[in-house]
Amino acid sequence: MVVVGGGVVGCACALELAERGARTLLLERAGLAAGASGRNQGLLLPSPDPRIAPLFRESLARHEWLAGGPVPFGLRPVAQLLLAGEPATLPLLRAHADGIAQGGFQVDTLGPGELVRAEPSLAPDLAGGARCEHARALDPAAVTLAWAQAARRAGAEVRTHDAVRGLLHHPPGAPAAARPATPATSPGRVAGVVAESGPVAADAVVVAAGPWARSVALAAGVDLPVGGARGWLLQTAPLPRRVGHALEEATWPGSEGVGTRMRPPTVAELARGPAGDGGRQGDAFTLQQGPAGHATVGASLHVSLREDPELAETVHGLARRALRFVPGLADAGVVASWSGVRPVTPDGWPMVGPVPGADGLWVAAGHGPEGVMLAPPTARMLAAHLLRGEPEPDAAPFDPARLLGGPPDQRGGV
């Protein structure tokens, strides 16, 4: 098996495949965690979609197991505090809290006075909040390396700085074991990849390349509707006091549940203004303080058509929003800012499973801001389906066929 992509999802998939006895090679075009997997806040948060509650519990258990390995990634409990800045956003806050509670997690609703008592750093005029004790924090880049190292220990080969430039295929009608495979310029079973180091034959290819999954799958004649949504973060110098919660504004688009719905802009929209006019986008306040006292402040969501960062004005918007919720940050030094491109799908749910119309090609992509949390269940679903030939019972919402079997406007094609 070949797994394309060295982010958190790809590394977790490589481990799961290797643990189940498959000969596995992971190929990453840059370094491990070079994309959004190493450029996020590193939070495992209960989802407001109660259907995800079992997957969240599975993820916590798997991360606890991984924390016993040789690569430390700072897994620690943290209380989550959801925030409503204005009364108009209270319905969103209540819906988010109700969804978490329906998943079986304790959530405490807080009025303005209770909110400030729970977290004295907050502005005193916020409309309300909700507190949940079940979140976890970790170092996202380090946890990706931990998955990769566990995959190596299980027998997988992990190869970085080796980009996949194309796919191999067997001609139509040829048996799966036929050789040789040729570059995939016509329909046929996918039979490997063309890497910079040379062609690699494989029984199956798993595309876990995040927002670049689309370009890999195009080599098989399939347009996977996976886009990119850039998120910016700021990092402060160590703060003089502890912020006792992971803070999240209830209007943050990533707080609505699995993934993030977003579509690319049309040509007409680009003609009228900056890239990003076509999709949902915005800035909202989030904050998580690390063990050394620094705070990571976000968050943003913008359609991204480029690999290199754009929309740098966003960092100023993040700073303005942060001061609305935590005025005491005004004198905190900002020591870094960075962004990552999250992989998103039109309906906000990841694609995990076989790619229709491309026998031998599998996908695990489109997780939006939930990649770290959903990596373990994604890997389990992908490996079980690939190796057993039957999907897991809880994998139905992630079936790629839902986005590849409808009208062109729903498939991401034209």
C-alpha positions in Angstrom: 0.0 0.0 0.0 1.1 3.6 -0.7 -0.2 6.4 1.5 0.3 9.8 -0.1 0.6 12.6 2.5 2.6 13.0 5.7 0.1 14.9 7.7 -1.6 13.6 10.8 -4.3 11.6 8.8 -1.8 10.0 6.5 0.6 9.0 9.3 -2.3 7.5 11.3 -3.5 5.6 8.2 0.0 4.3 7.6 0.1 3.0 11.2 -3.3 1.3 11.0 -2.5 -0.4 7.7 0.9 -1.6 9.0 -0.6 -2.9 12.2 -3.0 -4.9 10.2 -0.2 -6.6 8.3 -0.2 -4.5 5.1 3.2 -3.7 3.5 3.0 0.1 3.7 4.9 3.0 2.2 4.1 6.6 3.2 5.3 9.3 0.8 5.4 13.0 1.8 6.5 15.7 -0.6 8.0 17.9 2.1 8.6 17.2 5.8 6.1 15.5 8.1 3.4 17.9 9.5 4.5 20.5 7.0 1.0 21.6 6.3 -2.0 22.2 8.5 -1.2 19.2 10.7 1.7 21.2 12.2 0.0 24.6 12.0 -3.1 24.4 14.2 -3.9 24.9 17.9 -3.6 21.2 18.8 -7.0 20.8 20.5 -9.2 17.7 20.8 -12.7 19.2 21.4 -16.0 17.5 21.8 -18.0 18.0 18.7 -21.5 19.7 18.8 -22.6 17.0 16.4 -23.6 14.1 18.7 -22.9 11.6 15.9 -19.2 12.3 16.4 -19.2 11.6 20.2 -18.2 8.0 19.8 -15.4 9.0 17.4 -14.2 11.6 19.9 -14.0 9.0 22.6 -12.2 6.7 20.3 -9.7 9.4 19.5 -9.0 10.2 23.1 -8.3 6.5 23.9 -6.0 6.2 20.9 -4.1 9.3 21.8 -3.7 8.1 25.3 -2.2 4.9 23.9 0.1 6.9 21.6 1.3 9.0 24.5 2.9 5.9 26.0 5.3 5.8 23.0 8.8 7.3 22.7 7.7 10.6 21.1 6.2 13.1 23.6 3.5 15.4 22.3 2.3 17.1 25.5 -1.2 15.5 25.8 -3.0 17.1 28.7 -6.6 17.8 29.8 -8.0 21.3 29.4 -11.4 22.8 30.1 -13.1 24.3 27.0 -15.0 27.6 27.4 -17.4 28.6 24.6 -18.1 32.3 24.4 -20.9 34.5 23.2 -19.7 38.1 22.8 -23.1 39.6 22.1 -26.7 38.6 22.9 -27.4 37.9 19.3 -24.9 35.0 19.3 -26.4 33.3 22.4 -28.6 30.9 20.2 -25.4 29.7 18.5 -23.8 29.1 21.9 -26.8 27.2 23.2 -27.0 25.1 20.1 -23.3 24.2 20.4 -23.6 23.4 24.1 -26.7 21.3 23.5 -25.0 19.3 20.8 -22.1 18.5 23.1 -24.5 17.5 25.8 -26.4 15.2 23.5 -23.2 13.4 22.9 -23.0 12.5 26.5 -20.6 15.2 27.8 -21.3 17.5 30.8 -21.7 21.1 29.8 -22.4 23.9 32.2 -24.1 27.1 30.9 -22.6 30.3 32.4 -24.2 33.8 32.6 -22.0 36.9 32.3 -21.1 37.1 36.0 -20.4 33.4 36.2 -18.3 33.6 33.1 -15.9 36.2 34.5 -15.6 34.3 37.8 -14.7 31.2 35.9 -12.2 33.0 33.7 -11.1 36.4 35.1 -9.1 37.4 32.0 -12.4 37.8 30.0 -14.1 41.1 29.2 -16.9 41.7 31.7 -19.5 42.5 29.2 -19.7 39.2 27.3 -23.2 37.8 26.9 -22.5 34.3 28.2 -20.6 31.1 27.9 -20.6 27.3 28.3 -18.0 25.1 30.0 -17.0 21.6 29.1 -14.2 19.6 31.0 -13.6 17.0 28.4 -11.1 18.6 25.9 -7.5 17.8 25.5 -4.5 19.9 24.3 -1.4 18.6 22.5 1.4 19.7 20.2 0.0 19.0 16.7 3.4 18.7 14.9 4.7 16.4 17.6 1.7 14.2 17.5 2.0 13.8 13.8 5.6 12.7 14.3 4.4 10.3 17.0 2.0 8.7 14.6 4.8 8.4 12.0 7.2 6.8 14.4 4.5 4.4 15.6 4.0 3.5 11.9 7.7 2.8 11.5 7.7 0.6 14.5 4.8 -1.3 13.1 6.8 -2.0 9.9 5.8 0.9 7.6 8.3 2.8 5.6 8.0 6.6 5.9 9.8 8.6 3.1 9.8 12.4 3.2 10.8 14.9 0.5 9.6 12.5 -2.2 6.7 14.1 -4.0 4.1 12.0 -6.0 3.9 13.4 -9.5 1.5 10.9 -11.0 -0.2 7.5 -10.7 0.4 4.1 -12.3 -2.4 2.1 -13.7 -3.2 -1.4 -15.2 -4.9 -1.2 -18.6 -8.7 -1.7 -18.6 -9.6 -5.4 -18.2 -6.1 -6.4 -17.0 -6.0 -8.5 -13.8 -4.9 -6.6 -10.7 -1.6 -8.6 -10.7 -0.7 -7.7 -14.2 2.7 -6.1 -14.8 4.0 -3.8 -15.8 2.0 -0.8 -14.7 2.1 2.3 -16.8 1.6 6.0 -16.0 -2.1 6.7 -15.5 -3.0 8.6 -18.6 -6.0 6.5 -19.5 -8.7 4.7 -17.5 -7.7 1.6 -15.6 -7.0 0.3 -12.2 -4.7 2.5 -10.1 -1.6 0.4 -9.5 0.9 2.7 -7.8 2.5 6.1 -7.9 5.1 8.0 -9.9 7.2 9.5 -7.2 10.2 11.8 -7.7 12.4 8.9 -6.6 10.8 6.6 -9.3 7.7 4.5 -9.9 6.3 2.5 -7.0 3.8 -0.3 -7.6 1.1 -0.9 -5.0 -2.1 -2.8 -4.6 -3.8 0.4 -3.5 -3.0 4.1 -3.2 -4.5 6.1 -0.3 -4.6 9.8 -1.0 -4.3 11.6 2.4 -2.7 14.8 0.9 -5.1 17.3 2.5 -6.0 20.2 0.2 -3.7 18.7 -2.5 -5.7 15.5 -2.7 -7.5 16.9 -5.6 -4.4 17.3 -7.8 -3.3 13.7 -7.0 -6.6 12.2 -7.9 -6.8 14.1 -11.2 -4.1 11.8 -12.5 -6.7 9.1 -12.3 -9.3 11.2 -14.1 -11.3 11.9 -10.9 -12.1 15.4 -9.6 -12.2 15.1 -5.8 -14.1 18.1 -4.3 -11.5 18.9 -1.7 -10.6 22.6 -1.4 -8.4 24.7 0.8 -9.4 27.0 3.7 -6.5 29.0 5.1 -6.4 29.6 8.9 -4.1 32.2 10.5 -2.8 32.0 14.1 -0.8 34.4 16.3 1.5 33.4 19.1 2.2 35.7 22.0 5.1 35.9 24.4 4.4 34.2 27.8 1.5 35.9 29.5 1.9 37.2 33.1 -1.1 35.2 34.2 -2.6 31.8 33.4 -5.7 31.5 31.2 -7.4 28.5 32.7 -9.4 27.4 29.7 -9.2 26.8 26.0 -11.4 29.7 24.7 -13.5 29.6 21.6 -16.0 32.1 20.3 -19.4 30.4 19.5 -19.5 32.1 16.0 -16.3 30.5 14.8 -17.3 28.5 11.7 -15.1 25.6 12.8 -17.1 25.2 16.0 -20.2 24.0 14.1 -19.1 20.4 13.9 -17.2 18.1 11.6 -15.2 19.8 8.9 -16.1 23.2 7.3 -18.4 23.8 4.4 -16.7 25.9 1.7 -16.7 26.2 -2.0 -14.1 27.8 -4.3 -14.9 31.2 -5.8 -16.3 31.4 -9.3 -14.5 33.1 -12.2 -17.1 35.9 -12.0 -16.5 36.4 -8.2 -12.7 36.6 -8.7 -13.3 39.2 -11.4 -15.2 41.3 -8.9 -12.8 41.1 -6.0 -10.1 39.2 -4.0 -9.8 35.5 -4.0 -12.1 34.1 -1.3 -15.3 36.0 -2.2 -17.0 32.8 -3.2 -16.8 30.8 0.0 -17.7 31.2 3.7 -15.0 33.0 5.5 -14.4 35.0 8.6 -12.4 35.6 11.7 -13.4 34.7 15.3 -11.7 34.5 18.6 -9.9 31.4 20.0 -7.1 31.1 22.5 -5.2 28.3 24.0 -2.3 28.8 26.4 0.7 26.5 26.2 2.6 25.0 29.2 5.4 27.7 28.9 2.8 30.5 29.2 2.6 31.6 25.5 -0.9 31.9 24.0 -1.9 30.8 20.5 -4.6 33.1 19.3 -6.9 32.6 16.3 -8.8 31.8 14.3 -9.6 32.5 10.7 -11.1 30.8 7.7 -10.6 32.0 4.1 -10.8 30.2 0.8 -7.2 29.6 -0.3 -6.3 29.2 -4.0 -2.5 29.4 -3.3 0.0 27.4 -1.4 1.9 30.4 -0.1 0.1 32.7 2.4 -2.1 35.5 1.3 -4.7 37.8 3.0 -2.1 38.9 5.6 -4.6 41.6 6.8 -6.3 38.7 8.6 -3.7 38.8 11.4 -4.8 42.4 12.3 -8.4 41.2 12.4 -7.5 38.4 14.8 -5.8 40.9 17.1 -8.8 43.1 17.1 -11.2 40.2 17.9 -8.9 38.9 20.7 -9.0 42.3 22.4 -12.8 42.2 22.4 -12.8 39.0 24.5 -9.5 39.4 26.5 -8.6 43.1 26.8 -5.6 42.2 29.0 -3.8 40.9 25.9 -3.2 44.5 24.7 0.3 44.6 26.0 1.2 41.0 25.2 4.1 40.7 22.7 3.3 38.9 19.5 6.3 36.7 18.6 5.0 34.8 15.6 2.2 34.4 13.1 1.6 31.6 10.7 -1.1 29.9 8.6 -2.1 26.5 7.4 -4.4 25.4 4.7 -7.2 23.1 6.0 -8.7 20.5 3.5 -12.5 21.1 3.2 -15.4 19.6 1.3 -18.7 21.1 0.1 -20.7 19.4 2.8 -18.2 19.7 5.6 -17.6 16.0 6.1 -14.4 14.2 5.3 -14.1 11.7 2.5 -12.8 8.3 3.7 -13.0 5.2 1.5 -12.7 4.0 -2.1 -12.8 6.7 -4.9 -15.7 5.8 -7.3 -14.5 5.5 -10.9 -10.9 4.8 -9.9 -10.4 1.2 -8.8 -7.4 0.9 -6.5 -7.6 4.6 -5.4 -8.7 5.5 -1.9 -9.0 8.8 -0.1 -8.8 10.1 3.4 -9.1 13.9 3.2 -11.3 16.9 3.8 -11.3 17.0 7.6 -11.3 20.7 7.9 -10.4 21.8 11.4 -11.0 18.3 12.8 -8.0 16.5 11.3 -6.1 15.9 14.6 -9.2 14.7 16.4 -10.6 12.5 13.5 -7.2 11.0 12.5 -7.5 7.8 14.6 -11.1 6.8 13.6 -10.4 7.8 10.0 -7.4 5.4 10.0 -9.4 2.6 11.5 -12.3 3.1 8.9 -9.9 3.3 6.0 -7.8 0.3 6.8 -10.7 -1.9 7.8 -12.5 -1.2 4.5 -9.5 -1.5 2.4 -8.2 -4.7 3.8 -11.5 -6.5 4.6 -13.5 -5.2 1.6 -16.4 -4.0 3.7 -17.0 -0.6 5.2 -17.2 0.0 8.9 -20.8 0.6 10.2 -20.0 4.1 11.3 -18.2 5.1 8.0 -21.3 5.8 5.9 -21.3 9.7 6.5 -17.7 9.7 5.1 -18.3 7.7 1.9 -16.7 9.6 -1.0 -19.5 8.4 -3.3 -21.9 11.0 -1.7 -19.9 13.8 -3.3 -18.9 12.0 -6.5 -22.3 10.6 -7.6 -24.4 13.7 -7.9 -24.8 16.5 -10.4 -21.6 18.3 -11.5 -22.2 21.3 -9.2 -22.2 19.0 -6.2 -19.2 17.0 -7.4 -16.9 20.0 -7.7 -16.7 19.6 -11.5 -18.0 21.8 -14.3 
